Amino acid sequence: MLIHTVKRGETLTSIARQYGVSVSRLRTDNGLTNTDALVVGQALIVTLPRQTYTVRAGDTVSSIARSFGITQLELIQRNPSLALSDTIYPGQTLTITFQGDIIRTIDINGYAYPHINRTTLRRALPYLTYLSIFSYGFRTGGELIIPDDTELISIAYQYRAAPVLVLTSIDENGTFSSANASKLFNDIPFQNRVLDQLIAIMEQKGYLGLDADFEYIPAEDARAYFGFLGNARARLAEKGYFLNVALAPKTRANQPGLLYEAHDYGVIGGIADMVLLMTYEWGYTYGPPMAVAPLNQVRAVVRYAVTEIPRDKILMGIPNYGYDWTLPYEQGVSRATNIGNEYALRIAARNGAEIQFDPEAQSPWFNYTSGGSRHIVWFEDVRSIQAKLSLADEFGLLGVGYWNVMRPFAQNWALLASRYGINKIV
């Protein structure tokens, strides 16, 4: 695998010829359509096959995988078109292995809402260890708020991704409710009623784990929150389920602020089977323009986390999105637009922008003008994802988790397929 940065005058055909790969594979690995124009400064992933196979009459995906001693899922990972259909045809070329060694085998978590586009979901699932479905909630009377999750669970199993039930304190208005969370943590009979219902649903629907995502917890509720997690962990373990806990991105134990104070890395890391570091949202909707997950900031969080939590319990968060800010930025007034990474490149192409890359943040960005307004866009590409994955490798973390997989990001999956083995627990 290598990364090519587009220069002025280059075309997909000239780049494919340069590396001896097919235009169709270059297009697929980078999520490009026939009409997408290349952008100067754009990063392309080029996957280089070591071993290929030409399909013959009578072959099936399972027979080809078996003949090369790999799983069907590994064959799908290396040939992403197979994720949508196992129909193959004589003369079709399939990649069996890539050049370069697999770095290591890791866990990959991806969050999704039930309304995710099914094609986008199926393209992501071959590369996921866990599909975390967002989200269950609860009312003050004890009734659960239940998403329409049945189809997602079924599809996850088709790709051997473990479905994970995400529990939050999000209320009917879609906001995190500190009051709801406080009742859950402090009212033990209420807490057990909620857990009774959750475990019954997990058994009924086939969930394999629970993800506790509680944010904005007042410091005075911290001890009760730890008690809830301990109770949940013990009850889940009796049924063979695991507990993952989402943690705010702290860089020190005594970090002040409602987002951080109840997220004690040492205590929670000792209770949970896994934790997800929410290492994103430095650049956010109402904040000043900057990278969503600058590598220097992410590194600081990981460096602190491994002093408190076993490395083999940590998933490092990675954003699958960017933001488009209208300039000039005015604090309290400006609102950035959340966009997908592939869509960001289409904005750049449409407006004749040139992609830049920030060496400290290890993130791409560009400026453009439209309708008389100046804009700046920060997003993710294969370079920024490679930098983040390398950071997780450097610290020997369990793996990474994507918030979220709602938008397509082909070159991210191509990068994973060419460099990593992906754990499957189903």
Secondary structure, DSSP 8 states (H G I E B T S, - for coil): -EEEE--TT--HHHHHHHHT--HHHHHHHTT--TT----TT-EEEE--EEEEEE--TT--HHHHHHHTT--HHHHHHHSGGGGT-----TT-EEEEEESS---EEEEEEEEE-TT--HHHHHHHGGG-SEEEEEEEEE-TTS-EE----HHHHHHHHHTT-EEEEEEE-B-TTSSB-HHHHHHHHH-HHHHHHHHHHHHHHHHHHT--EEEEE--S--GGGHHHHHHHHHHHHHHHHHTT-EEEEEE---SSTT--STTTTT--HHHHHHH-SEEEE----SS-TTS-S--SS-HHHHHHHHHHHHHHS-GGGEEEEEE--EEEEEES--TTT---EEE-HHHHHHHHHHTT---EEETTTTEEEEEEEETTEEEEEE---HHHHHHHHHHHHHTT-SEEEEE--SS--HHHHHHHHHHEEE----
